[in-house]
């Protein structure tokens, strides 16, 4: 999965959020994810996601998986399925709230 592509689809910052110097960008992303997914319960882990870009990527990957299971991501077309079975497929969320 490519978290940056999902963030882009959701209208959130998707570049320059990796590394300690981009903590503010991750804070913006976490706030934006809360708007996109208003029922998401962070269970107090917001600070972890803001402080660690790998943790944020893991949560975004989980959200993509959830959206895929709910039928809210673009999958391969029938023509692309045989290639996707071999090469893999990056599921991209449909644009939400947009």
N, C-alpha and C positions, 0 to 999 in steps of 0.2 A: 504494500500500500504506500501511497505517496501522500502523507498528511498535507503537504503544501497545496496540492491540487484540490483537496477537499476544502481547505481553508479558503482558497480562491473562490470555489463554487459557492461558499456560504457568505462571501463578501467580507472576509476577515483578512487581516494582514497575513501574508503568506511568504514573505521574504524577510531575511535578516531578523529571524527570531531565535536563531541558535546562538549559544554561547552566553557567558555571564554578562556581557555588555549589552545584551538585548532583552534584559529582564522586563523593561517597560513595555516592549512589544508583546511579550508573553502575557503580561497583565491585561493588555488590550484584547488579546485573543481570548483569554479566559472570560472576560466580561462579555465579549461578543458571543462566545459559545453559550453563555447563560441566556442571552437574548434569543439565539437560534433554537435552543433547547430549554425552554422555560421550566420544564419539570425536572430537569437534571439536578440531582442531589450530589453535591461535591463531597459530602460527608467530612467537611473540614480540610480537604486536601488541596484547596486552591493555592495555598502558599507553596506546596510541593511542586505543582504544575508551573507556577510562575518562576520558581527557582531552578527547575530542571527541565530542559527542553526535551530530553528523552521521555520523561514522564508525561509531558504534554503530548508528544507524538503517540504514545501508547494509548492515551485516552481518545485522541482523535481517531486512531485506528479502530478502537472499540466502537466509537460512534458511527464510523463508516460501516462496520460490520452490522451494527444494529439497523442502520438505514438500508443496507443491502437486503437483510432478512425481511424488512418491512416492504420491500419492493420500491424503495425510494432512491435507487441508484441506477445509473445507466449500465447495462450489461452489454455483452457482445451481441451484435445482430446475428441472425441465423447464418449469414454469409461468413461471419468472423468466428463462429464457435469452434470450428475444427482447429483453427490457428490458436485460439485462446486456450484450448485444452492442452496444447503443446507449450506455448510461449507464456501463458498466464494472461491475466487481465487486470487492469487497474480500474476498479469500480469507482465511478465518480458520482457524488450525490447530485440529485436534481436540485436546482436552486430553490432554497426555502425562503419564504417571506419576500419573494421578489417577483 
